[in-house]
Amino acid sequence: MVKSFDKISGVVFLVISILFITGSLQISGSAYGSAVGPKTYPLILGIILGLLSLRLIYETFKKNTESQKNEKPQMKYKNLGIILISAILYITLLEIIGFVLSTFLFLLVAFQVMEKGKIISSIIIAAVFSIGVYLMYVNLLGGTLPKFSLF
């Protein structure tokens, strides 16, 4: 059952990555002639998601049935539901509370769902990632992301 869940997840994420890539290719290029336009970041993320999905599908076909964990399939669906709800909240709150805070909260929830208990390391990784991506995208690539807009 766990193996089929991984296969289904891999196929779903592969379809999402294909939609992401085709959607990003339809975004118009930069008006100022910059090499980094609005479609660059979504295209890169779509390619990464596609590669990771292919890897997941490959690993599930390669995995032997006796090496599987004894985790209940219901727990995997519960975890997937929690991450799905937090992703919807992330999208909803992105413009309201800004990229850094919403990304931090989403990653913190996702890390705790995947591995409960390591709260300090989850906080550090989520903070470094969300601040690092914001600084890299805004300062290095010259893009814009939603700032903290409650005040």
Secondary structure, 3 states (H helix, E strand, C coil): CHHHHHHHHHHHHHHHHHHHHHHHHCCCCCCCCCCCCCCHHHHHHHHHHHHHHHHHHHHHHHCCHHHCCCCCHHHHHHHHHHHHHHHHHHHHHHHHHCHHHHHHHHHHHHHHHHCCCCHHHHHHHHHHHHHHHHHHHHHHCCCCCCCCCCC
